[in-house]
Structure formats: C-alpha cells, structure tokens
Amino acid sequence: MAINRRATANWKGTGKEGSGTVSTTSGALKNTPHSFHTRFISEDGKAGANPEELVAAAHASCFTMKLSFVLGAAGFTADVLECTATVTMDKVGDGNGVVGIHLDLKGKVPNISAEQFKTCAEEAKLNCPISQLLKSVPITLSAALV
C-alpha cells in the first residue's frame, strides 16, 4: 500500500530578496516562512524554516522510529531515544549542496550493552526509509547510552 505525504511551498520574488511559505497537510507546518535569510543567514530559526532543517527533522524522526523497531526485534524496548540530525551544506562546484548528514544518538535502553546498541543503531541508520532516500551523501552516526 502506497503512502503519500504532502507539503506545499510557494515563493514570490527573486532568489535573494524573495520569500515564501511552506505548509504540511498535518498542520505541523502552516504557512511557515522561508527565504534566503532563513536559509543562509538566520540560523536560530526565529525568522522561519529552511529545507536543510526540514530534512534533518525528517531524518531524525524516521531514524528513531526505525531504531525502536530494530530494538524490539532484538528483544529491547527503549525508555528514551533522542537523535539530533545535522545536515551540512557547503560549496559544491559553483553553488551549494548537502555534503553530509550526522546522526547524534543518545538512548536509554534497559539491559542492552553499548555494543548491541551501536549495532542496532547502525542497522536503523542503513535501513530507515529517509536514510535510503538520502544515501547519495555520507551519513555518519554517533551512538551512546545515557
């Protein structure tokens, strides 16, 4: 069964001076502003969103959910999984491009060894649907029990 998820973006004006909004069907984003400023200058997010942080949010969300399934299959249930995904954009040729993604995972999982946790995390990193989508760039992982 296919699952379709939608987001709608609009833009007015030039690339540097223009601006737009992005919305999702769920309402998680509703007319959230985005612009050159929110993408390349304002890193605090107060002025609006940018595509890279939206990709990071999708990846962190997908990865932690997949990891919960991997842990369950191995006989473990996480008390807490927290992942910060960092999408790095840098110069590529004459422009910019995403050059890597780092997943920084911290977890509290009863009765699991650090080695088992890292093995499960690596499996989730390789197999979550968003990792599969983004495999054209290097994806790194640090995983630690807390």
Secondary structure, DSSP 4 states (H G I P E B T S, - for coil): ------EEEEEES-TTT-EEEEEETTSSSSSEEEEHHHHHT-TTSTT---HHHHHHHHHHHHHHHHHHHHHHHTT---SEEEEEEEEEEEEETTEEEEEEEEEEEEEE-TT--HHHHHHHHHHHHHHSHHHHHTTTS-EEEEEEE-
